Amino acid sequence: MLELLSSAVLSLLLSLGLMSSTRPEQMQELAVTTTTVATHNTLYGSADFKPLADIIGWQEVTTDAGHSKLGALEYYDHYRPGAGRLDARNSIAISWRKNKYEKTGDGSLLTHGGEAGVTPARFVNWVVLKNKDTGAKLAFINTHYISGAWNGEHPERQERWRTHNDVVREVVADLLSRGLPVVLVGDFNRQLSQDIPGMNHLRTAGVDGVPIDQIYVSRGIGTGPAERLEKYGSDHFAYTATVQY
């Protein structure tokens, strides 16, 4: 009897517009998640590792000192998939605020092998992060392309650069096919935005042209241009942006 009465009262409230017909779990699905993302090339780990954003892609974390500084960054978890600390995969580590996100997926894919005196092996790393408050998931990709391919000094490196770019596009396409919003960051070592299907390059506010450190977001989730920060002891500026999904 009480159940019938409660149901009748609920129906009356709905008909009068005094209560939403959306169930609590539906309201969680509809909640907008806002997060900050960043990228920073750390100059072989010599830079200061700053809490730049909720999710950060690092490049050139290639020394014990660099990994120690990364590990000492408070309130963050990290994705470093290599078995050894100085594994090349770990040079493009990904960090996220552990009070806001939990990792539900990850991956690392070789783009091309290394060559002594030319380049280390290069990779694409990614994580899927679930927001602890809203339940929304975001795929975050970090990478670092071969240097010198487009500065007029080493045109023979362009084939490796293009191979790397093909792998990046494959990873992006796979993550988008899962229905995930995607953020791609990294040191592209080319002052040119790339045509990556389903993604938009974020221009940097107050900066003419395209820096080699870039941020891309899947269509519809960017909230404005990227922002250039300080170098924090590196030879690269750090960059950040805000996304909603």
Secondary structure, DSSP 8 states (H G I E B T S, - for coil): -HHHHHHHHHHHHHHTTSS-SS-HHHHHHH---EEEEEEEE-TTTTS-----SSEEEEE---SHHHHHHHHT-TTEEEE---SSTT-GGGGG-EEEETTTEEEEEEEEEEEE--BTTTB--EEEEEEEEEETTT--EEEEEEEE--SSTTSSS-GGGHHHHHHHHHHHHHHHHHHHHTT--EEEEEE-SSSS----TTEEE--BTT--S--SEEEEEETT-B-S-BEE---TTSSS--EEEEEE-
